[in-house]
Amino acid sequence: MLSRKGHHDPSPRREADVEAHHPRHPPKSTARPPRRLLIIAAVACSLWYLCMQYMVQSHAPAAEPRASSDLDMYSEPPVQRRPVPAVASVPPAAQLSPKVAGSQPTPAVAAQPPSARPQAVQAGQAQAKQDDEAPRCKSDDQFTDCAADLVKACGRWRNLCQSTCTPGCDPAADNDNAAVVLESPHVERVEAARAPEAEPQTCLPFSRRLCPPLNLSLLDNKEQKAVHDSCGKYVKQERNLPSPPRFCGAREGRLNPCWSETAGNGSALSYCLPHFFILGEMKCGTTTVYELLLKHPRIVAPRTKEPRYLQQGRFAQTTLSRYAVNFRRAVETAAADTVTFDASPVYLRSKIARFWLARWLPEAKLIVLVRNPVQRSYSHWKMGYEWAHGKCSDGDMAQRLKEVAELLTFSSIIQRSLVVTYWDRCRQLTGGESAPSGFSLMALNDRRLPPAEQRHLHSPAATLNYSAFGRCLLTQDHDLVLEYADELRGAWPVEPLKGAMSRAKHAVGSCSEMMMLPPAALQKSGSYAVELERWARIFPRSQIKVIVTDELTRGSQRIMNETFDFLQLPRMPIGNQSRFCVRGKAGVMDVLHASELNITIGHDTSEHAHLLAPQLKVGDCEPDSGHAHDEATGSDLHRIEPRVQERLRRFFEPHNRRLYRFLGRDLGW
């Protein structure tokens, strides 16, 4: 028997045995109270218990949910360790279903008719029944994020989500290199029987119709909407599969994962999925790595650089057959060691990508690029700025952007992003409403400010010091927050700029493809470590390759040799060019909506014309007058205002230290 401190105590003897050998009290009377009194007491206790339960459930305030991923973004937690199973795997009795918590004492309500029971008790039993009958998390639409919240996954969901997320809740898994164990698909050399085309599937098929079709961009808006509505229902049929998960096809003996599956006409066809994935982060050199990889004769390019199949929104509308079209060139290559890949840089932050890959392609190799976060933030803004002025170069949208041009500079957008980020951090600490989203005014609620008639008597600092929230903001970056004090207390902007900001709110997001909306640049630049830790929870470290952008620039052959080794391919010379940039967006992504890309499919009449995609335009990176060459890193650095650069350096410092711990080395950022 363990005490609270963990010491081993000898098993205590029964009270009767102790009294027999060491009597400390006179013998107790053996007379029992009348049976009627016992019944009355039991009924009274039961009624009291029910009343207390009703009062607690009726008056208990609802706790505000808080995502652990948000806290990860704004703080520097200690190195993550797996929870002790004895604590994590035993949830409170209130969270257990009736079958699990059957041994717990319950009030004697069986004798009462249902109509006489308190409503709270009936509601609780109904919820317990619903939880007990809930789907067992076997759907690909119901991924449990155990990488982000391992304690919760090991506790409440341990019995419900075994097939989707089986966390390593045992002491042996309590080490930095152990990965969470997911149920992998059965690799069968024999093909499985598929369900009829329009019915729920028993295995994951490749030979269904393509949804959405390849010519979606040629349809008008009404036709596209009809396609998306039908695809959502159709795709859902292959998401809820029985356990154990498996592909319908028979696995082929190749380095790249490929399967042979019989089509509806009875012919056997081959289908391939990626051998490895470039997860991101965007603006860290993914295009350069993409081009350098294709210099290897055993690596075959996908149809489009970024299929984005596992991106939220697209995943719900895309069949596996439509995704597999991107890798037809790998099918047509006879060499057994030829491989293909997916270079969608949005996967690094995608929960869907983490768990789909761990479930269906658990042997996949993962490549992640990281870059100095200050420089990456500038590149992020620059791409959004160029898209905004290219996509909205004339008309009403262009006029709206012109009216707020002074607020769209890098210094303005990134410092506004800092204030928004500090706002959310202080909200978590002091409560209150969330920060304004996107390109919006940052005016505090009146209750966080002095009375309106007294505000002119206070300095900006004194105005913010009025509330705990304002004091918290000042502690984050005192000088920066004071620069935005007039906006925070509602004294800025004045007309006509105030109206212009309101009119430009939609244009900034739409024209820049959301790239310029605060605080996107900060979030993606500061979350390398958070996301890598989550991937390392479900994939072994040996399957994750981290490339530092500066090291790739000054030693591209060395880095690519290491990458070819990682991919189990022979080394190959890659030439002298170490930087490539995308020209436009054609060929970068699959088209799901007409507004995403202004491209058309060519009029090729060959046998595989329907598989063609616009050619990805890649070339030299254009010189930028805002660049300065850094001899130490061999990289061209964006020129950033020193005051802004120092603010960003301080903001990213704890996030950088967390990344250094993950990598085991200091990158000097």
N, C-alpha and C positions, 0 to 999 in steps of 0.2 A: 504494500500500500504506500503511495507517494503522498507526502504532505505538500502544502502550497509551495514550499521552498525546494521541493524535489528530493528531500532526504527519504531514505527507505525506513519506514516504521514497521516494527513487528506487528503481526496480525493481532488485534485486540481480542481478548477472550470475552465471552458473553457476560453480560451484567449478572446473570443468575449465578454463574460459576464464581465470579469475584465475590459476590455477597456470601456465597456458601462458605468460602474459606476465610474471609475477612469481614465479618459482620460489622457494619458501621451504624446501622439503624435498627430499631426494634422491628420485629416482624410486622409486615403490613397485613391489613385486614383483607380477607379474600371475598368479602361481601360485594356483590355487584348491584348497581342501581337498577331500578325497575326498567323493563323493556320499553314501556311507553315513553319514559323520559329519553331513552336513547333515540327512539324514532323521531320525537319532537326536536331534539337537538340536531339530528342529521338533516331534517327538512329545513330548519332555521339556517343552518350553515350553507345549505345549497342555495336558498333564496338570497342570502347575503352575498354569496359569491357571484350569482347572476347579476345582481344589482350593481356590484362594483365593476364587473366586466362591461356592462352597458354604459355606465358613467364614463369609464376610461375611453372606450371606443367612440363615444359620442363627442367628447370634448378634447380629445388629444389633437394637437395641431399637426398639420401635415408637414413633414420635413421637406425642405427644399432639396431636390436632387442635385448632385454635384458630380460632374464627370471627372474621373481620376486623370484622364488625359489632359484636361485643362490645367490641373494642378501641376502635372509633369512639365507643361510648357512654361510655367512661370516661376518655377522654383528649382533648386538644385538638391534633389533628394539624395540620400546615401545610395551606395551601390545596391541594386536590387538583389534580394535573396528570396528564395522560395520559402513560403510559410511553413511552420511546424505542422505536420499533418494532424497531430492530436488536437490542435486548436482549429485549423482551417477546415477540417473535414467534419466537424460536429456543429451544424448550425443550430440556432435556437429552436426550441420545440414549436414555436409559433410559425416557423418557416417550413416545417416538415409537413408532408402530406399525412392524412390519417393512418395510412399503412405503416409509415415509418415511425410516427409518434404515437402508436397505439398503446405503448406502455405508460404514457403520461396520464396522471389523474385527470378525470373530466367530471364536470358537474352532473348530478343525477337529474337529467331532463327527459329521460326516456318516457317517464310516466305522464308527461304533459302533452296535450295535443299540440300539433304544429302551430295552430293559430294563437296559442297562449304563450309561445316562446317569444322572448324579446327579438326585435327585428335585427339587432346587431348579431345575435347568435345565429339566426338563420342566414344572414349575409355571409358570416364567417364560414359556415359549413358549406354554403354554395361555392364560395371561392376555393375552399380546400378541395372540393370535388372537381372544380374546373382545373385546378393545378394538377390534380392526380390524373386527369384525363387528357392533359395537354400533350401535343405532339412531342415525341422524344428527340426533338432537335435534329432529326435526320435530314431536314431539308437544307439545301445549299442557300436558301434565303434566310436561315435562322442561325447564322454563325455566332457563337458565344465568344466574346473577346477576352479569352482567358489570358492572353498576353498582356493586356492592359490592366486586368483586375483579377489576378491569379487567386487571391484569397476568396473572392466571391465564387469563382468557378470551382474551386476545390470544395466549397461549402455547399451552398444551396443547390447548385446545378450539377453536383457530382453525379447524381443518379439519373438526371434527366438528359444529359448531353454527352453520353459516353461516345457516341459515334461521330460527333462533330468536334468535341473538344475534351480530350481526356488528359488533364494536366498531371504533371509529375508530382504528386502530392506525397511522395515517400522520402524518407531521410536520405536515401541514396542519391536522389536527384537534386539535393541541395548543394549544387556547385555551379559555378559560373558557366561552364561549358555544356551542361546538360540541357537538352531541349525538351519541350513539352511533347509528349507522345500522342500523335493523332492516329486514328484508324486509317491505315493506308488502303488504297484500292487493291483488290485481289488481281494479281497479274496472271492471267490465264492464257494458255497457248491454244485454247479451244474457244471458238466464238460462242457467245451467249445468244439466246433467242430474244429478238427484239419484240416489243409490243407494237400493235398497229400504229400507223403514222399519227392518227388524231387522238390517241389514248395516252394516259399516263404511262411513263416508261418504267421498265424494270431494271434497266441498266442505262448507262450514258451513251447514246448513239451518235455516230458521225454522219450517217447517211440520210438524215431528215432533210426537208426542204430548207433553204436558206432564209433565215429570218433575222434582220430585215434583208430584202433583196439587194444585190449589188448596184442596181440602177436607181436606188432610192433618191439620189440627188437630182434625177431627171424628172421626178414627179412634182406636181404642184403641191401647195401647202395642204389642201384638202385631202389629196390622195395620200400624202405622207402621214397625216393624222390617222387616217383609216388603217394604214399599214401598222403604225405603232400600237393602235388599239388591239388589232388582231394578234400582233407578235407578242404582246404582253401575256395574253392568255395561252398562246401556243408554247412559248418558252417555259411557262410555269409547269408544263407537263414533264419536263426533264429535270426539274429542280428537286422534286420530292421523291427520292429513290429509296428502295428498301435497303437495309443493311445486310451484308457488307457492301460498300460501294465498289462498283467495277464498271469498266468500259465494256460496251457490247462486243467490240472487236477482239481478235486474238493478237496478242503482242508479238511483234516481229523482232528478230534477233539483230537489232541495230543499236549503235551508240545513242542515236537520237530516238526518243520515244515515238514509235509508230505502231499502228494497228491495221490489221486486215479485217474488213467488214463486208458482208454481203449486202449489196444494194437491193432495191425493190425489184429490179429486173433479173435478179439471180446471179449477177456478176460480182466477183470479189474485187473490192477496191482498197487501196492503201490510203491511210490518213496519218498525218504527223502533227505533233504539237512541239513546242520549243524545248530544246535541251537546256537552255539557260535564259535568264531574264536580266535586262538592265532596268533596275527598279527606279532609278533616279539618283540624285535629285535633279530636277530640271534646272537649267542654267549653270550646270557644273561640268559640262563637257560631254554630255551623252551623245551628241551628234559626232564629235571627234572620235570617241570610242567606237561608235557604230561604223564609221568609215574605215577606221584602222582594222577592225575585226574582219571586214569584208575583203581585205587584202589577203586573207588566208584562203587557199583554194578549197579547204574542207568546210568552210562556213558559208551557208547559203542565205541570202537576204530574204526577209519576209516580204510579202506583197506590199505592205505599208510599214514604215518605220515604227509607228505607234498604233497598233490595233486597239488598245485600250478596252479590251473585252472585259476586264475585271474592274473597270471603273464604275462607281455607283451611278445608276441611271442606265448606262449601256448594258450592264450585266443583266438587268431585268428584261431587256428587249432583244437579246442576241442569243441565238442557238449555238451550240458547240460546232455544228456543221458550218455556220457562217464564220466563226472564228478560225476553223481549220483551213478555210480557203486561203488564208494568209500564208500558209506553209506548203502549198502545192509544189513549189519548186524543190523542196526537200524530198518530196515523194518521187519526183521524176529523176532524182539523182541516184545512181545505182550503188555508189560507194557506201560501204557499211559504216564508215566512220564519219560520214558527212553529217553536219548538225545545222540546225537553224535556231532562231531566237526571236524574242519579243523585246523591243526597246521602248516600252511605254513608261516614261519617267514619273507618271502619276501613281504607280503601284507602291512606291515606298511608304506612302501615307494611307494606303487603302487596306481597311480591315478585310474586305472581300478578297483582295488579292492574297493576303497572308494565309487565310484559312482555306481558300480554294486550292491554292498551290500545295499547301501542306497536306491537303486531303487527297488531291488527284495526281499531283506530280511531286511526291515527297523527295525524290532524288534530284530535283532541279537545282542547277547552280544559279547563284544570285550575285549580281554585280551592283555595287552601290558606289556612286561618286560623291565626294564631299569637297567643298571649296570654302575658302575664307568667307565667312558669312557676311562680312561688310561688303566685299566685292560682289558676292552673289546677290545681295539685296539690290545693289545698283543695276546689275544686269537684268534682274527681274523687272525693276521699274522701267529700264530702257526699252525692253521688249514691249511692255504694255504701252509705253508712250509712242513707239513707232507704229504699233498696230492701231492705236487710237487715231493717229493722224493719217494713216493709210486707209483704214476702213471707213472713216468719217471725214473725208477730205473736203466735202462740200455739202450744201444743204443745211437743214435746220440743226442737225446734230453737230456739225462743224461749228456753227455759230454759238451753240451752247458751250462747247469746249473753249472757244476763243474768249468768252466772257469771264472764264475763271482760270485763264492761262497762268496767272501768277501763283495759283494754288496747286498747279499740277507739276511743278518742278520736283526734282528728286528730294531736295532738302525739305520742301513743304510736305510732300506725301509721306516721307519716312518719319519725320518728326511727329506728324499727326498719327502715324501708326504707333509710335512709341507711347503717346498719350493714351490712345485707345487701349493699348496693351496694359499700361499701368492702371487704367480705369478698371479693367476686368480683374486685375490682380487685387486691387483694393476692394472691389465688390465681394470677392471671395472672403476677404478678411473682415469686412465690416457689414456686409449685406447691402441690399438695395437693388436697383435695376441694372440690367446689363448695359455695356457701352453701346453707343449708337453704331449701327452697322453701316459699312460702306462709306461712301463719300457724303457724310451727314454732319450737321452741326453738333458740337459737343457741349450742350448746355445742361448744367446740373439741375436736378429737381429742386424746387423751391425749399423743400424741407431740409436740404443740405446747405442752405444759404441763410444769412440774416434776413429779417423782415425787409420787404422791398423798400419801405420808406426809410430804412436805416443804412442801406447798402452804400449810399454815396458818402457816408461818414467813415467808411472803413477802407483801408488800403487793400489792393488785390490779395496780398498775403493774409491779412486779417480776415478777409471775406472767406477764404478757403479754410482758414483755421477754425471756422465756426463749427464745423462738423468733424467727426472722426474720419469720415471718408475723405474730406478735403485735406486733413492733416496727413492721412496716409499717402495721398497723391504727392504732397510736398516732399515726403521722405524718399520717394522713388527717384526723382530728378528735380530738385528744387528750382533751378534756373529755368529748365525747360517748361515746367508746369506754370511758372509765373509768366512766361511768354504767352501762354494760352489762357491766362487767367480771365481776360476780358471775355473770351468766347465761353469759358466755363461758367461765368456768372451772368451770361446773357447780354453783355454790353456790346458785343461784336458778333457778326458784322452788321452794318447798317445798309439800308437800301442805297444804291441798286444792287450791291454785291450779294445781299441776303437772298434776294429773289433769284439772282443768277445761280447761286449755289443750289437752290432748290430745283431749278430747271435742269441743271447739269448733272444731278445725282444719277439719273438713269443712263445718260450718255457716257459718263466716265466708265461705268461698268460694262456697258454693252460694246462700246467702241474699242476698249482695251482688252476684251475677252476676260474681264474681271481681274486682270493683272495689276491694275493701278489702285484697286480698292484697298484701303487700310483694313487690317494690318497684314495682308497676305505675304508681302515680302519678308517681314520679320518672322512670321510663323514658320515658313518653309526654310529660312536660313538658320533658325535656332533649334530645329527639332531633329537634327541628324541623330543624336545619341538616343533620344526617346524612341524613334522609330527603329533604329538598329537593335536596341534592346528588345523590342517587341518581336522582331523577326528572329532574333537569337533565342527567344523563348520556344519557338516551334520549329526551328531549323538548326542543325549543328553548326558550330562556327566553321567547320571545315567546308561547308557549302556556301559560305558568304565571303566574297572578295570585296574589300573596300579599296577604292582608288582615290588618291588625293590629286585634285586637278593640277596643282602646281608641279607635283612630281611627274605627272604625265607630260606636262609641257616641256620640262627640262630634261627628261629622260624617257622619251616615248618608247624606244625600242626595249629598254629594260622592263618597263611596266607592262608592255604588251607580251614580252616573253613570259613574265610571271602569270599573266592572264591566260595565255595559251596553255601553260602547264596546268593551271587551275581547271581549264576546260577539257583536259585530257587530250590535247592536240599537240602535234609537233610544232616547235618554234618556227617562225617564218619572218624574214625581213619585211619591214613595213614602209621603208622609205624615209625621207627626211622631213616631210610635212607633219606637224604635230597639232595643228588647229584646223578645224573645219566648221563652217557655219551654214545653217539652212538658208536658202533663198526662198522666201515665201512659205506658204503652208501646203501647197499641192504635194501629195504623196506622203505627207507626214502622218495623217490620221485617216481612219475609215470615216466615211460620211454617214451620219445618222440623221442629220437635219440639214435642210438646204442652207440655213443661215451659218452653218459651221464652216463650210468651204465653198468657194465659188469655182468649182471645177466640173468637168464633164468627162464621161468615159469616151475614149476614142472609138473610131468606126472600124476597128480591126475586124476582119472577117475570118481569121484563122480559127482553128478548133478550140483554142483556149482564150478566145477574145473576151469571154465573160469573166475571166480571172485577172485581166490586166488592170493595173492601177496607174494613175498619173505618176510620172517619173519624179522621184525625190530630187530636188535641185539643191545640190551641196557644192560649195566652193570656198575660196579663200575668205577669211574674215576681213571685212572692210576696215581700213584704218580709221581710228576715231581720234579726233583732236583732243578729246578728254582723257586720253591714255597717257600714262607715264611708265616707262620700262623700269622694272625692278631687277637689278643685277643679282641680288641675293637669291631670288626665286626663279629668275629667268622668265617672268610673266609680265604682261602688260597690265598695269593696274589703273582702274578708273580714278580720275582726280575728283576727290570729294572734299567739300569744305571741311577744314580741320576740326572746327567745333562740332560739326555733325558727326564726323568720323569718330571722334573721341566719345561722343554719347553712344554711338553704336558699339564701339569696342567695350565700353562698360556694360552695356546691356547683354552682349553675347558672352562675356567672360565666364559666367557660371556654366552656360551651355557648352562652351568650348572645353572646360575642365571635365565635364561629364563625358564628352566625346573622347578626350585623351584617356580617361580611365578605361573606356571600352576598348580603345585601340592599343592601350599599353604604351603609348608614347606621346610626347608633346609635339604639336605641329607648329608652335610658335605664333599662333594667331592672337 
